[in-house]
Amino acid sequence: PKKKKKKKKKKKKKKKKKKKKKKKKKKKKKKKKKKKKKKKKKKKEKKKKKK
């Protein structure tokens, strides 16, 4: 009797689904204006020299 050849079953490859990346919106930072502080000049008390 002739032996029957067994047919090999081909495995189907599953295709991987690519995930879409969500783009994040960048928030614009508001620049704060720095206030310049005025320096107060201290008046020096002059000591009168006694002669």
Steps between C-alpha positions, in 0.01 A plus 500: 500500500607844408555742787301818479703815530382729773444853387666758715269777608638844442473732793352834417696791625299757685558854392572736783296813503698815535379733767469860399679736729306802611681826463503710812432867458766717647379778721662833446645649812437865560808695584472707812641846484741574778449828676813695564534609857624850556775519752448760762806704576566526867603844612812487704494715802803717506657541837617851568857508609557708802807711464 
